[in-house]
């Protein structure tokens, strides 16, 4: 092997001694004692090589086809700046990255954050370098450019070149990939039609037949009969495109064929769930998920609140909004006052629970507690008191899990109600006895007294279902004999209120069943909703 000699950067060809040496691994070593693979070396030099210079016939070999070494002067004649001291530097002028001229689509929550025509800058850079290597006109192409490396010592160069060409692809979450594949199959136009009118547009008036449903009319003039356990599915409603958070029958008996549902797809719907199972109207008033929606006691209005901090009171007959308010937190629960129907209470991701007056559109009372989120609200004693369940869960959380408030004075009545280390995602009152139920994340229903000091029953506990962090609802039948609750595994469980024994288990949904409600008039009709986005009517 020839020894290294000093090289004078000039145009003379008298110096024929090469200024580089090659080690056994096929790497180039220059005067700066920096070892660099020959594949990367020529890839960076390719734009500056003249037409008279020949490409190497092997990895790490500067020889022409005749077998003689090429003088480095011929390689460096056209570019004086490519001397060994500067050859290891990145080219001064970066290749110009080309991007598609069309404007990429605006990213959203249901599509990937990487537009289809997006090219990373580093990938465009390496693609330009590759093009300059390919467009170089060589009189005799070398075997390195025609075939892959065949020896083990040259595999590293090919792997490095492959990494450079592939670059780094931005990570897309699995949920977004699945939703993107679903949107491409169904088509974006169909999605827009299924969602109904755009956000902020006044919905059309709800066309409700003046006559009472023929199934409900025979039960209106007679007292409520004994609740019978449902066995079969009457309707399977699948119009929602997101998880259904809550469902509620219309409280007016003559209009109780209508069912209200609130969903995470930013809409709430009104269904004819007794006669036809058809969706009567879809309301798109919110820009984020609708977490809570309630019928007004008169049955002509719907109050809704969502994660967009907005509150809307919609008149069904005219389609107009009678009240619109902006809260300072995301709404998770709201309830009308049982006596004064112009007042309602709402809570959410905030330490405060606030009472609003629809007539003035302002907050009239505020209930403050050292909590982070309100999960549910339940009125007691005909509206003079109410309970709030919170997300406090720790060893010293017995004073914050369930709190009893005085509605008029905003004072705490009791905060020592539930003494176990579980949160209570939902509350329900009994229709005939002064007790209430609390759904706990300990996978059981707890029974409490509805009068001070709100003691918990140690003898009765309704177990067998799973909560697992979902906001699983529970409810009593109108006659008070049965309890119904959902489950995180999709089941619907019915219990006897007196004995706490399980009456029946229904295999309801494929995903978590989060809402259950008995019909107020029909003794054998039950509605359930799930995290999958479907609603089932049982009879």
C-alpha positions in Angstrom: 0.0 0.0 0.0 1.2 3.5 -0.8 1.9 5.8 2.0 0.0 9.1 2.4 1.7 12.2 1.0 0.8 15.9 1.2 -1.3 17.2 -1.7 -1.0 20.7 -3.1 -4.3 22.0 -4.5 -3.2 23.0 -8.0 -3.9 22.2 -11.7 -0.7 20.2 -12.2 -0.9 16.5 -13.1 2.7 15.9 -12.2 1.7 14.5 -8.8 0.7 10.9 -9.4 1.0 9.5 -5.9 -2.5 9.0 -4.5 -3.4 10.9 -1.3 -5.7 8.2 0.0 -5.2 4.7 1.3 -7.7 1.9 1.7 -8.0 -0.3 4.6 -9.1 -4.0 4.6 -12.7 -3.1 5.3 -13.0 -1.2 2.1 -13.1 2.3 3.7 -11.5 5.5 2.6 -9.0 7.3 4.9 -8.0 10.8 4.1 -5.4 13.1 5.6 -7.6 14.2 8.4 -7.6 10.6 9.8 -11.4 10.4 9.5 -12.7 7.0 8.4 -15.7 7.2 6.1 -17.5 4.6 4.0 -16.8 5.0 0.3 -20.5 4.7 -0.6 -21.3 7.8 1.4 -18.2 9.6 0.2 -19.0 9.3 -3.5 -22.7 10.0 -2.8 -21.8 13.4 -1.4 -19.3 14.0 -4.2 -21.4 13.0 -7.1 -22.7 16.4 -8.0 -19.2 17.7 -8.4 -17.7 14.9 -10.5 -16.8 15.8 -14.1 -17.6 13.9 -17.2 -14.0 12.8 -17.7 -13.9 11.0 -14.4 -14.9 7.4 -14.2 -17.0 5.8 -11.5 -15.4 3.3 -9.2 -15.8 -0.3 -10.4 -15.8 -1.7 -6.8 -16.6 -0.5 -3.3 -13.6 1.3 -2.0 -11.5 1.0 -5.2 -10.4 4.0 -7.3 -9.4 2.1 -10.4 -10.3 2.3 -14.0 -11.3 -0.7 -16.1 -7.7 -1.1 -17.2 -6.6 -1.8 -13.6 -4.7 1.5 -13.1 -5.2 3.8 -10.2 -6.9 7.1 -11.1 -5.0 10.2 -10.1 -7.0 12.2 -7.6 -6.2 15.4 -9.6 -8.6 14.2 -12.3 -11.3 13.7 -9.7 -10.7 17.1 -8.1 -9.9 19.2 -11.2 -13.5 20.5 -11.8 -14.2 21.2 -8.1 -11.3 22.8 -6.2 -13.5 22.8 -3.1 -13.6 19.0 -2.9 -10.2 18.6 -1.4 -9.9 16.1 1.5 -10.3 18.8 4.1 -13.7 19.9 2.7 -15.0 16.7 1.2 -16.4 15.5 4.5 -18.6 18.5 4.9 -22.2 18.6 3.7 -22.8 20.4 0.4 -23.3 24.1 0.9 -26.3 24.5 -1.3 -29.1 22.1 -0.2 -31.2 20.5 -2.9 -34.5 22.2 -3.4 -37.3 20.1 -2.0 -40.3 19.8 -4.2 -43.8 19.7 -2.7 -47.2 19.1 -4.5 -48.8 22.3 -5.7 -52.3 21.3 -4.5 -53.3 22.5 -1.0 -53.4 19.6 1.4 -56.7 18.8 3.2 -57.2 20.4 6.5 -56.5 17.9 9.3 -59.2 16.9 11.7 -59.7 14.6 14.6 -61.1 11.7 12.4 -58.4 11.8 9.7 -54.7 11.4 9.8 -52.5 14.3 10.7 -50.2 13.6 7.7 -51.7 14.8 4.4 -51.6 12.3 1.5 -49.2 14.3 -0.6 -46.8 15.3 2.2 -43.1 14.6 1.6 -40.8 15.1 4.6 -38.0 17.6 4.0 -35.3 15.1 4.8 -36.8 12.5 2.4 -37.0 15.1 -0.4 -33.3 16.0 0.3 -32.2 12.4 -0.2 -34.4 11.9 -3.2 -32.7 14.9 -4.8 -29.3 13.4 -4.1 -30.4 10.2 -5.6 -31.6 11.9 -8.7 -28.2 13.7 -9.2 -26.4 10.3 -8.9 -28.8 8.7 -11.5 -28.5 11.5 -14.0 -24.7 11.5 -14.0 -23.6 10.3 -17.5 -20.8 7.8 -17.1 -19.0 6.2 -20.0 -18.8 2.8 -18.3 -21.2 2.2 -15.4 -19.6 0.4 -12.5 -20.8 -2.7 -10.8 -21.6 -0.8 -7.6 -24.3 1.2 -9.4 -25.8 -1.8 -11.2 -26.0 -4.4 -8.5 -26.4 -4.7 -4.7 -23.4 -5.3 -2.5 -22.6 -9.0 -2.3 -19.9 -9.2 0.3 -20.6 -9.0 4.1 -18.3 -6.0 4.4 -20.5 -3.9 2.1 -23.8 -4.7 3.6 -23.5 -1.7 6.1 -23.3 0.8 3.3 -26.5 -0.5 1.6 -28.4 -0.4 5.0 -27.2 3.1 5.6 -28.2 4.2 2.1 -31.6 2.6 2.6 -32.2 4.4 5.9 -31.3 7.7 4.2 -33.7 7.0 1.3 -36.6 5.9 3.5 -36.0 8.7 6.1 -38.4 8.8 9.1 -42.1 8.5 8.6 -44.3 10.4 11.2 -46.2 8.1 13.5 -49.9 7.9 13.1 -51.9 6.5 16.1 -53.9 3.3 15.5 -57.2 4.9 16.3 -56.6 7.5 13.6 -55.5 4.9 11.1 -58.7 2.9 11.7 -61.0 5.9 11.4 -59.2 7.0 8.2 -59.7 3.6 6.7 -63.4 3.6 7.7 -63.9 7.1 6.1 -62.3 6.0 2.8 -64.7 3.0 2.7 -67.9 4.8 3.5 -67.0 8.1 1.7 -66.9 11.5 3.1 -70.1 12.6 1.4 -72.1 9.9 3.2 -70.6 11.0 6.5 -71.7 14.6 6.0 -75.2 13.5 5.1 -75.5 11.3 8.1 -74.4 14.0 10.5 -77.2 16.3 9.4 -77.0 20.1 9.3 -73.8 22.0 10.1 -73.0 23.3 13.5 -74.8 26.5 14.4 -77.6 26.1 11.8 -81.2 26.2 13.2 -82.7 22.7 13.1 -86.0 22.1 11.4 -89.1 21.9 13.5 -89.9 18.5 14.9 -93.0 17.1 13.2 -94.8 15.2 15.9 -98.2 13.6 15.2 -101.0 15.2 17.4 -102.5 11.8 18.3 -101.1 9.6 21.0 -99.4 6.3 20.1 -101.8 3.4 19.9 -99.5 1.4 22.1 -99.4 4.0 24.9 -103.0 5.2 24.9 -104.5 2.1 26.7 -102.2 2.7 29.7 -102.8 6.4 30.2 -106.1 6.2 32.1 -105.0 3.3 34.4 -102.4 3.2 37.1 -99.0 1.8 36.4 -99.0 -2.0 36.5 -96.3 -4.3 37.8 -93.1 -4.1 35.8 -92.4 -7.2 33.7 -88.9 -8.3 32.8 -88.2 -7.6 29.1 -86.8 -10.5 27.0 -86.6 -9.6 23.3 -85.3 -6.7 21.3 -88.0 -4.6 19.6 -85.8 -2.0 17.8 -82.1 -1.7 17.2 -81.2 2.0 16.5 -77.8 2.6 14.9 -77.8 6.1 13.5 -75.2 7.6 15.9 -71.6 7.6 14.7 -70.1 7.8 18.2 -70.6 6.5 21.7 -74.1 7.3 23.2 -73.7 8.9 26.6 -77.3 9.0 27.9 -80.9 8.3 26.9 -84.2 9.5 28.4 -87.9 9.0 27.6 -90.1 12.1 27.3 -91.5 12.8 30.7 -95.0 13.7 29.4 -96.9 10.4 29.2 -98.9 11.3 26.1 -95.5 11.9 24.2 -93.5 9.2 25.9 -93.0 7.4 22.6 -90.1 9.8 22.0 -86.6 8.9 23.2 -83.8 11.4 23.5 -80.2 10.3 23.0 -76.9 12.3 23.4 -73.7 11.2 21.7 -70.0 11.8 21.4 -70.5 12.5 17.7 -71.5 16.1 18.6 -75.3 15.5 18.1 -78.4 14.6 20.0 -81.3 12.9 18.4 -85.1 12.4 19.0 -86.5 8.9 18.1 -89.9 7.4 17.8 -88.8 4.4 19.8 -92.2 2.8 20.3 -94.1 2.8 17.0 -91.5 2.8 14.2 -87.9 3.0 15.7 -87.3 5.9 13.3 -85.1 9.0 14.0 -87.4 12.0 14.0 -84.8 14.8 14.2 -81.0 15.2 14.5 -79.6 18.4 16.3 -76.1 19.6 15.5 -75.8 22.6 17.8 -72.5 21.7 19.4 -68.9 21.7 18.1 -67.8 19.1 20.5 -69.2 15.9 22.1 -72.6 16.2 23.7 -72.2 14.8 27.2 -75.6 15.5 28.7 -79.1 16.3 27.3 -82.4 16.4 29.2 -86.1 16.9 28.4 -87.8 19.8 30.0 -90.6 18.8 32.3 -93.2 20.2 29.8 -91.8 17.8 27.0 -91.5 20.6 24.4 -87.9 21.6 24.9 -84.5 20.0 25.2 -81.6 21.3 27.3 -78.1 20.1 26.1 -74.5 20.7 27.3 -71.3 19.5 25.8 -67.5 19.6 25.8 -67.6 22.9 23.9 -68.6 24.8 27.1 -72.0 25.6 25.5 -75.5 25.2 26.8 -78.6 25.3 24.5 -82.3 25.1 25.2 -84.1 24.1 21.9 -87.8 24.4 21.2 -88.9 21.3 19.3 -92.0 22.8 17.7 -90.2 25.8 16.1 -86.6 24.6 16.0 -85.4 27.8 17.6 -83.0 28.2 20.6 -84.7 29.8 23.5 -81.6 30.0 25.6 -77.8 29.8 24.8 -75.2 30.1 27.4 -71.5 29.7 27.6 -70.0 28.0 30.6 -66.4 28.3 31.8 -66.0 24.5 31.9 -66.9 21.3 30.0 -70.4 20.1 30.8 -70.8 16.5 32.0 -74.2 16.6 33.8 -77.2 18.8 34.1 -80.6 18.5 35.7 -83.8 20.7 35.8 -85.2 21.8 39.1 -88.2 19.6 39.9 -90.4 22.6 41.0 -89.1 25.7 39.3 -88.6 24.6 35.7 -86.8 27.8 34.7 -83.8 26.8 36.8 -81.3 24.1 36.1 -78.0 22.9 37.7 -75.0 21.8 35.7 -71.5 20.5 36.6 -68.4 19.3 34.8 -64.7 19.7 34.7 -64.6 22.3 37.4 -64.7 22.5 41.2 -68.0 24.4 41.1 -71.6 23.4 40.4 -73.6 26.3 39.0 -77.4 27.0 38.9 -78.7 28.9 35.8 -81.9 30.9 35.3 -83.2 30.5 31.7 -85.2 33.7 31.9 -82.2 35.9 32.5 -79.5 33.6 31.0 -77.2 34.1 34.0 -75.8 32.1 36.8 -77.8 32.6 40.0 -75.9 30.4 42.4 -72.6 28.7 42.7 -71.6 25.7 44.8 -67.9 25.4 45.5 -66.0 22.3 46.6 -62.4 21.1 46.6 -62.9 18.7 43.8 -61.8 18.4 40.1 -64.9 17.1 38.3 -68.7 16.6 39.0 -69.9 13.3 37.7 -73.7 13.4 38.4 -76.4 15.4 40.2 -79.5 14.2 41.9 -82.3 16.4 43.4 -83.9 15.3 46.8 -86.8 16.6 49.0 -88.6 18.1 46.0 -85.7 20.3 45.0 -84.7 21.8 48.4 -81.6 19.7 48.4 -79.4 18.0 45.8 -76.5 15.6 45.8 -73.3 15.8 43.7 -70.9 12.9 43.0 -67.3 13.8 42.3 -64.1 12.1 41.0 -62.3 12.3 44.4 -60.7 9.0 45.1 -58.0 8.6 47.8 -57.7 7.5 51.4 -59.0 10.8 52.7 -61.7 11.3 50.1 -64.7 10.3 52.3 -65.6 14.0 52.6 -65.7 14.7 48.9 -67.1 11.6 47.1 -70.8 12.5 47.6 -71.8 15.9 48.8 -75.3 17.1 49.9 -76.1 20.8 49.2 -78.8 23.1 50.2 -80.2 24.6 47.0 -81.1 28.0 48.3 -78.2 28.9 50.5 -75.5 27.0 48.6 -74.2 25.5 51.9 -73.0 22.0 52.4 -75.4 19.9 54.4 -73.2 16.8 54.6 -70.0 15.6 53.1 -69.6 12.4 55.2 -71.9 10.1 53.1 -69.8 7.6 51.3 -66.7 6.3 53.2 -65.2 3.9 50.7 -62.4 4.5 48.2 -64.5 4.4 45.0 -66.0 7.1 42.8 -69.7 7.2 42.0 -70.3 7.9 38.3 -74.1 8.0 38.5 -76.9 8.5 41.1 -80.6 7.4 41.0 -83.6 7.9 43.3 -86.3 5.5 44.3 -89.8 6.5 43.1 -91.6 5.4 46.3 -89.2 5.2 49.2 -86.8 7.9 50.6 -83.7 6.2 49.4 -81.2 6.7 46.5 -78.7 4.5 44.7 -75.1 5.2 43.9 -73.2 3.4 41.1 -69.6 2.8 42.3 -66.4 1.8 40.6 -66.2 -1.0 43.1 -68.6 -2.9 40.7 -71.6 -2.7 43.0 -74.7 -0.5 43.6 -74.8 1.1 47.1 -78.1 2.0 48.8 -78.4 5.2 50.9 -81.0 7.0 52.9 -82.3 10.2 51.2 -82.7 12.1 54.5 -80.0 13.4 56.8 -77.5 11.9 57.8 -77.8 9.9 54.5 -76.6 6.6 56.0 -75.5 3.7 53.7 -77.2 0.4 54.0 -74.8 -2.4 55.0 -77.2 -5.2 54.4 -78.2 -4.5 50.8 -75.7 -4.4 48.0 -76.3 -5.1 44.3 -73.3 -6.9 42.8 -72.4 -8.8 39.7 -71.8 -6.2 37.0 -68.7 -4.3 36.0 -68.0 -0.6 35.9 -64.3 -0.3 35.1 -64.2 3.4 34.8 -67.2 3.9 32.5 -70.0 6.2 33.4 -72.5 3.3 33.8 -76.0 4.5 34.6 -78.6 2.8 36.8 -82.3 3.3 37.4 -85.3 2.1 39.3 -88.5 0.9 37.6 -91.6 3.2 38.0 -93.1 0.8 40.6 -89.8 0.5 42.5 -89.7 -3.3 42.3 -86.7 -3.7 39.9 -83.3 -2.1 39.5 -81.5 -2.0 36.1 -77.9 -1.2 35.4 -75.5 -1.6 32.5 -72.1 -3.2 32.6 -68.7 -2.6 31.1 -68.8 -6.0 29.3 -72.1 -5.0 27.5 -74.5 -6.9 29.7 -77.8 -5.5 31.1 -78.6 -6.7 34.7 -81.9 -6.5 36.5 -82.1 -6.9 40.3 -84.9 -7.2 42.8 -85.0 -4.1 45.0 -86.2 -6.0 48.1 -83.9 -9.0 48.1 -80.9 -7.6 46.0 -80.9 -10.8 44.0 -80.4 -10.9 40.3 -83.6 -11.2 38.4 -82.3 -11.5 34.8 -79.2 -10.8 32.7 -79.6 -9.6 29.1 -76.7 -10.0 26.6 -77.2 -6.5 25.3 -74.2 -4.9 23.5 -70.8 -5.7 22.1 -69.2 -2.9 24.1 -69.9 -1.2 27.4 -73.6 -0.6 28.2 -73.6 2.9 29.8 -77.3 3.9 29.9 -80.5 2.1 30.9 -84.0 3.5 31.4 -87.5 2.1 31.9 -90.4 3.4 30.0 -92.6 5.6 32.3 -95.9 4.1 31.0 -95.3 0.8 29.3 -94.6 -1.8 32.0 -92.4 -4.0 29.8 -90.3 -1.6 27.7 -86.7 -0.9 28.5 -84.1 1.2 26.5 -80.3 0.7 26.7 -77.4 2.4 25.0 -73.8 1.5 24.6 -70.3 2.8 24.0 -70.5 1.3 20.5 -73.1 3.9 19.5 -76.2 1.8 19.2 -79.5 1.9 21.1 -81.7 -1.1 21.8 -85.4 -1.1 22.8 -86.4 -4.2 24.8 -89.9 -5.6 25.5 
